[in-house]
């Protein structure tokens, strides 16, 4: 709980272990992987631009590791081979935002569902009651993905659709897609 507002806080976690993947806290030696992933022409179309300078990415990671209020993960298989990234940030009361969700072409298709479920399981463990996020309008597959999870369109701009996802819909998705999770998700803080 946040000592000033009584609401939940986004905390960095060392490791979140699912059925076939892990979310591992980002490290400076992940910079090259992140830059390659985020600057990939196909994968980078619907995310904010990233510099190709690996030293800039390392500096960003160093700052992140000393920061509070966000959790940035590398999505790996159980042997720690990296396949993507995902981040929790922008706490607004009992709601968290998640994004920076990019998974490379080599990843098995179920990694998207499992990584989303792990994000939601972690957010619930932290005490969050809802999620908010935006998706670029042209990113049709991600729009469909979130709407299958029960995300509700809150507003839109010319470029983006803004979503909210209440706890009830998060819990329904965790139940609906439970085959993608182990009996118990393991959370490890340092």
C-alpha positions as CSV (number, residue, x, y, z in Angstrom):
1,X,0.0,0.0,0.0
2,X,1.1,3.5,-0.7
3,X,1.9,5.1,2.6
4,X,0.6,8.5,1.4
5,X,-2.6,7.6,-0.3
6,X,-3.4,4.1,1.0
7,X,-3.7,2.8,-2.5
8,X,-1.6,0.1,-4.2
9,X,1.9,0.8,-5.5
10,X,3.6,-0.6,-8.6
11,X,6.7,-2.4,-7.3
12,X,9.6,-3.9,-9.2
13,X,9.6,-7.7,-8.9
14,X,12.7,-9.8,-9.5
15,X,10.8,-12.7,-11.1
16,X,7.2,-13.8,-11.9
17,X,7.0,-17.4,-13.0
18,X,4.2,-18.7,-15.0
19,X,3.5,-22.1,-16.7
20,X,5.9,-21.7,-19.7
21,X,7.3,-18.2,-19.3
22,X,8.9,-15.8,-16.8
23,X,8.7,-12.1,-16.4
24,X,12.2,-11.1,-15.2
25,X,13.0,-7.6,-14.0
26,X,15.0,-5.9,-16.7
27,X,18.8,-5.6,-16.4
28,X,21.3,-3.3,-18.1
29,X,22.6,-6.3,-20.2
30,X,19.1,-6.5,-21.8
31,X,19.6,-3.1,-23.6
32,X,20.7,-4.6,-26.9
33,X,17.8,-7.0,-27.0
34,X,15.3,-4.2,-26.1
35,X,16.7,-1.9,-28.8
36,X,16.6,-4.6,-31.4
37,X,13.0,-5.5,-30.5
38,X,11.7,-1.9,-30.2
39,X,13.4,-0.8,-33.4
40,X,12.1,-3.8,-35.4
41,X,10.1,-2.3,-38.3
42,X,7.2,-4.6,-37.9
43,X,7.1,-4.8,-34.1
44,X,7.8,-1.1,-33.6
45,X,5.0,0.3,-35.7
46,X,2.6,0.8,-32.9
47,X,4.8,1.8,-30.0
48,X,6.7,5.0,-29.2
49,X,10.0,5.6,-31.0
50,X,13.1,4.2,-29.4
51,X,16.7,5.4,-30.0
52,X,19.0,2.8,-31.6
53,X,21.7,3.9,-29.2
54,X,22.3,0.9,-26.8
55,X,24.1,3.1,-24.3
56,X,21.0,5.3,-24.0
57,X,18.9,2.2,-23.3
58,X,21.4,1.1,-20.7
59,X,21.2,4.5,-19.0
60,X,17.4,4.3,-19.1
61,X,17.5,0.9,-17.5
62,X,19.9,2.1,-14.8
63,X,17.6,5.0,-14.0
64,X,14.6,2.6,-14.0
65,X,16.3,0.3,-11.5
66,X,16.6,3.2,-9.0
67,X,13.1,4.4,-9.7
68,X,9.8,3.7,-8.0
69,X,6.3,3.4,-9.5
70,X,6.9,1.1,-12.4
71,X,7.9,-2.5,-13.2
72,X,9.6,-3.3,-16.5
73,X,10.0,-7.0,-17.4
74,X,11.7,-9.1,-20.0
75,X,9.4,-11.9,-21.1
76,X,11.5,-15.1,-21.2
77,X,11.0,-18.8,-21.6
78,X,11.8,-20.9,-18.5
79,X,15.4,-21.1,-19.6
80,X,15.7,-17.3,-19.6
81,X,15.8,-16.9,-23.4
82,X,14.2,-13.4,-24.0
83,X,11.2,-13.1,-26.3
84,X,9.7,-9.7,-25.3
85,X,9.0,-6.9,-22.9
86,X,6.1,-5.6,-20.8
87,X,5.8,-2.8,-18.3
88,X,3.5,-1.6,-15.6
89,X,3.4,2.1,-14.8
90,X,1.2,5.2,-14.4
91,X,-0.7,4.3,-11.2
92,X,-3.9,6.3,-11.0
93,X,-5.6,5.5,-7.6
94,X,-6.4,1.8,-7.8
95,X,-5.7,1.5,-11.5
96,X,-2.5,0.7,-13.3
97,X,-1.4,1.1,-16.9
98,X,0.5,-1.5,-18.8
99,X,2.3,-1.3,-22.1
100,X,5.7,-1.5,-23.7
101,X,4.3,-5.0,-24.6
102,X,6.3,-6.2,-27.5
103,X,6.9,-9.9,-28.3
104,X,9.3,-11.1,-31.1
105,X,8.3,-13.3,-34.0
106,X,10.1,-16.3,-32.5
107,X,7.8,-16.5,-29.5
108,X,5.1,-19.3,-29.4
109,X,1.7,-17.7,-29.9
110,X,0.5,-18.4,-26.3
111,X,3.3,-16.2,-24.9
112,X,1.0,-13.2,-25.5
113,X,-1.9,-14.6,-23.5
114,X,0.4,-16.0,-20.7
115,X,2.3,-12.7,-20.3
116,X,-0.9,-10.7,-20.1
117,X,-2.3,-13.0,-17.5
118,X,0.9,-12.8,-15.5
119,X,0.7,-8.9,-15.6
120,X,-2.9,-9.1,-14.3
121,X,-2.1,-11.6,-11.6
122,X,0.8,-9.4,-10.4
123,X,-1.3,-6.3,-10.4
124,X,-4.0,-8.0,-8.4
125,X,-1.4,-9.2,-5.9
126,X,-0.3,-5.6,-5.6
127,X,-3.9,-4.6,-4.8
128,X,-5.0,-3.0,-8.0
129,X,-8.7,-3.0,-8.8
130,X,-8.5,-2.1,-12.5
131,X,-6.3,-1.4,-15.5
132,X,-6.1,1.4,-18.1
133,X,-4.1,1.5,-21.3
134,X,-4.2,2.7,-24.9
135,X,-3.8,1.0,-28.2
136,X,-3.1,2.6,-31.6
137,X,-6.1,2.3,-33.8
138,X,-4.2,0.5,-36.6
139,X,-3.1,-2.3,-34.2
140,X,-6.2,-4.4,-34.9
141,X,-4.9,-7.7,-33.5
142,X,-4.0,-6.1,-30.1
143,X,-7.4,-4.3,-30.0
144,X,-9.1,-7.7,-30.5
145,X,-6.9,-9.3,-27.9
146,X,-7.8,-6.7,-25.2
147,X,-11.5,-6.8,-26.0
148,X,-11.5,-10.6,-25.7
149,X,-10.2,-9.9,-22.1
150,X,-13.1,-7.6,-21.4
151,X,-11.4,-4.3,-21.9
152,X,-14.0,-1.5,-22.3
153,X,-13.4,1.5,-24.6
154,X,-13.3,4.6,-22.5
155,X,-12.4,7.2,-25.1
156,X,-10.5,7.7,-28.3
157,X,-8.4,10.2,-30.2
158,X,-7.6,10.3,-33.9
159,X,-4.7,8.0,-33.2
160,X,-5.5,5.9,-30.1
161,X,-8.3,4.0,-28.3
162,X,-8.2,4.3,-24.5
163,X,-9.4,1.3,-22.5
164,X,-10.3,0.4,-18.9
165,X,-10.5,-3.1,-17.5
166,X,-12.3,-3.6,-14.2
167,X,-11.3,-6.2,-11.7
168,X,-14.3,-8.4,-12.4
169,X,-13.2,-8.7,-16.1
170,X,-9.6,-9.3,-15.1
171,X,-10.8,-12.2,-12.8
172,X,-13.1,-13.5,-15.5
173,X,-10.1,-13.6,-17.9
174,X,-7.9,-15.3,-15.4
175,X,-10.5,-18.0,-15.1
176,X,-11.3,-18.2,-18.8
177,X,-7.7,-18.6,-19.8
178,X,-6.5,-20.5,-16.7
179,X,-5.0,-23.3,-18.9
180,X,-2.2,-20.9,-19.7
181,X,-1.2,-20.5,-16.0
182,X,0.2,-22.9,-13.4
183,X,-1.8,-23.8,-10.3
184,X,0.1,-21.0,-8.5
185,X,2.0,-18.1,-10.1
186,X,5.2,-17.5,-8.2
187,X,6.2,-13.9,-7.4
188,X,9.7,-13.1,-6.2
189,X,10.8,-9.7,-4.9
190,X,14.5,-9.2,-4.2
